[in-house]
Amino acid sequence: MESNFLIGLAGLAALVALIAIRMPIAYAMILVGGGGMMILSEPRIVLAQLKNLAYSQFSIYDLSVLPMFVLMGNIASRAGLSRDLFRAANAWLGWMRGGVAMSAIAACAGFGAVCGSSLATASTMGQVALPELRRYRYSPELATGTLAAGGVLGILIPPSIVLVVYAIVVEASIIEMFIAAFVPGFIAVLFFLVTIAIYVRVRPEAGPAGSRVPREEFIEATVNVAPVLGIFGVVIGGIYFGFFNPTPAAAVGVFMVSLVGIVRGSVRWAGIREALLDTARTSGMIYLILLGAQLLNIFMARGGVPQAAASLMANSGLAPMTVLILLLIALILLGCLMDSLSMILLAIPFFWPVIAVLDFGMSPEDLKIWFGILALIVVELGLITPPVGMNVFVINSLAKDVPMSRTFLGVAPFFVAELFRVGLLTAFPVLSLWLPHLLVR
């Protein structure tokens, strides 16, 4: 058994090395997981498992929600909903100093509620809001930093693809995870708005005030955002009130977003075809990572690595909260190497057994929710953390004249705001658990 454990540790080291040399995470996990299983078991046993592994993994009903939410986000990007959200938010907030940047944050939150992807939120809202931020002569740091930080709201505000994957990995309720994400998501928006307000008070020239829009334009912008609110209300409200579970809810969302786009003329059949192809590519990538993660998990379980880690932490004498903080710091560091979905699939199978054996004074169901919300917020930090910072790369590709170092400088205040949010939710678990207890239990 000790030799199996050493082989498991060697596999982990090999995985980190492959990721460091920029091998795609799915291929790295498949290579290490499959190779490790070959070493620990006879090849014929491994091959016998592989013939059914993909089907048993991909036929899980809960996973069917992923391509539907991806498709809803792809069609929403083409339907002009992001433009409507930004116009409405700018009409409400744009007249203040830093108001256009605040409008971008509000629009990112709204678009994240129908998209579920941080990268898609950052890319889509960047195309919509960046020209306006330039027009009002916002500093490059504040403009690009705001959009990169605003994009992370797509990962937590439901529906969230990564939130669904976490719930499946730890066998938590997707509905309860969605409900639990609301208050932390609202706090994120509030903290980001306060961050911008402080930023422009310290550097007034960085975020000039915009002009008030005419009354007619204000009313028009507010009315045009109604479809987005309606879609969000039907999809999320339908889930919360038990009219349908997440997969049919996502299908309803796809239908409503498509209908809005076709009625407005912003989505043609060619656009729907492109959205379907993009969804197929994204879903294929997600499922390949899921397969790699499953192979790696089997290998590590046979090597006894997660069990050893859980036993080590349980007998370490460290307080449960100290262990939690160490794991969250590890997630931030992992965020420097890989994207959010890969991080959840790679780290949670190791970290969750450690958390599960510690006494935090709450039920296992509550612990899954609380730890999941904290883990996803830290995953958000990885999206704006150097050297990878995927959202920063997305925004930098849209603002090619802004050095990446200036974008990372602009995102730093939002990073600090996120650290405050992590501290608040860690100290007060009730912020994540109150709403699920009120609405579900």
Secondary structure, DSSP 8 states (H G I E B T S, - for coil): -HHHHHHHHHHHHHHHHHHHTT--HHHHHHHHHHHHHHHHS-HHHHHHHHHHHHHHHHT-GGGGHHHHHHHHHHHHHHTTHHHHHHHHHHHHHTTSTTHHHHHHHHHHHHHHHHH--HHHHHHHHHHHHHHHHHHTT--HHHHHHHHHHHHGGGGTSSS-HHHHHHHHHHT--HHHHHHHTHHHHHHHHHHHHHHHHHHHHHSGGGS-------HHHHHHHHHHTHHHHHHHHHHHHHHHTTSS-HHHHHHHHHHHHHHHHHHHTS--HHHHHHHHHHHHHHHHHHHHHHHHHHHHHHHHHHHTHHHHHHHHHHTS---HHHHHHHHHHHHHHHTTTS-HHHHHHHHHHHHHHHHHTS--SS-HHHHHHHHHHHHHHHHHHHHTSTTT-HHHHHHHHH-TTS-HHHHHHHHHHHHHHHHHHHHHHHH-THHHHHHHHHHT-
